[in-house]
Amino acid sequence: MSRHYDVEAVRREFPVVERMLYLDSAHQTPLAASVRDALLRFYSEGHDFAGPKPVWLARVDEVRRRVARLLNCAPSQIAFTKNTSEGMNIAANALPLEAGDNVLLVEGDHPNNAYAFLNLTRRGVEVRFVPLRGETADASTFADAIDGRTRAISLSHVTFHAGHRFDVEAIGRLCRERGLFFVVDAMQSTGVVPLDAAAIGATFLGSGCHKGLLVPQGLGILLCREDVRELNPAYMAMSSLASPPADYIARADNMALRADAGRFEIGNFNLPDIHALAASLDLIEGIGVASIEAHAYDLGDRLIGHCDEMGVRLVGPRDRAQRAPHIYVLDLPGEGWIDYLASENVRISPERDGIRVSFGLFNSESDVDRFAAIVKRRLGAV
Ligand SMILES: Cc1ncc(COP(=O)(O)O)c(C=O)c1O
């Protein structure tokens, strides 16, 4: 049951969740029947008609419009990428940073965000890791670390390792006040937490699509602010150009870049995944991200209630204002939990400080109760 939408109907899209207790959507989500069908339709078009490429490309633009609507930005601000890491690397290399400049990151944040910036240390850019104070990151986390050479802040919106939900609106305001670039890794929030790009005001915001956006690995989205003109792509292809040569002959005097986010796109698209994304957006829009979030918070409250009753500590924040709706790391006592949960047909991920339970739009209250009962059975024995 859910107060927010018909979870039973959603579960019929994901039959695998009746065969196992799937609590690992922060790792990847199972494929919905409608998303699989969209992939099969795409492959059939290629197989039967040798690919109606202009039709496919028109659909790319339609999906771009829908992604923009999801993030509350203009379609011209959206580039398709391969994954979050590519988006973070495009961002890090597009910023006009010089030797001696510094970038602030959060200690312990996702390595794929950190490495994109650590790679810049080869050209003399300094990376400073700022510790969290308490359970969140907001403007005060960074205020003292900013000096005259600070040029950018980059962090995850939601952390994969403990389910923090950082105050990206406040950090975005700080960046605008202090003239800093702002880069957000939204991998764990897209499709689960409503995102308002206009309110966040990030220079770049990137995400892969294989978690909350429900498509197979290999597609990412990258939002780029259009009013920041000094952002240049590290790579160039015909698709990056304002006027690609009609005769397909490259010339050095024809390298003016597109003004929109398309200047960061390289060559052909991941067309199968973009077709899959059209179907997953049907599913997500049909429910509404706000309802997906509200349902996940309810499941989280229920899980925290079980943990309190069992005396199990939650590693990340408890407070709804500071925690993500769908990611909970449990500090279970003793060893052997991974093997035990696998033997009980429960899918979770091991995390730094415990085991991570993460919800998808198909999880139900009874999933949470079943999980708690499975944990309880072993707690007495360890
Ligand atoms: C916050 C965050 N960033 C990035 C990634 C992964 O990056 P990519 O999409 O490049 O695989 C993950 C999880 O896999 C993540 O949780």
PDBQT file of the ligand as one rigid body, heavy atoms in Angstrom, charges set to zero:
ROOT
HETATM    1  C1  LIG A 401      26.781   9.836  -6.483  1.00  0.00    +0.000 C 
HETATM    2  C2  LIG A 401      27.236   8.937  -7.606  1.00  0.00    +0.000 A 
HETATM    3  N1  LIG A 401      27.950   9.434  -8.622  1.00  0.00    +0.000 NA
HETATM    4  C3  LIG A 401      28.353   8.663  -9.642  1.00  0.00    +0.000 A 
HETATM    5  C4  LIG A 401      28.049   7.315  -9.684  1.00  0.00    +0.000 A 
HETATM    6  C5  LIG A 401      28.472   6.434 -10.808  1.00  0.00    +0.000 C 
HETATM    7  O1  LIG A 401      28.926   7.113 -11.885  1.00  0.00    +0.000 OA
HETATM    8  P1  LIG A 401      28.690   6.591 -13.376  1.00  0.00    +0.000 P 
HETATM    9  O2  LIG A 401      27.312   7.017 -13.804  1.00  0.00    +0.000 OA
HETATM   10  O3  LIG A 401      29.750   7.279 -14.114  1.00  0.00    +0.000 OA
HETATM   11  O4  LIG A 401      28.872   5.115 -13.381  1.00  0.00    +0.000 OA
HETATM   12  C6  LIG A 401      27.313   6.744  -8.631  1.00  0.00    +0.000 A 
HETATM   13  C7  LIG A 401      26.958   5.337  -8.545  1.00  0.00    +0.000 C 
HETATM   14  O5  LIG A 401      27.237   4.456  -9.246  1.00  0.00    +0.000 OA
HETATM   15  C8  LIG A 401      26.906   7.584  -7.583  1.00  0.00    +0.000 A 
HETATM   16  O6  LIG A 401      26.214   7.083  -6.568  1.00  0.00    +0.000 OA
ENDROOT
TORSDOF 0
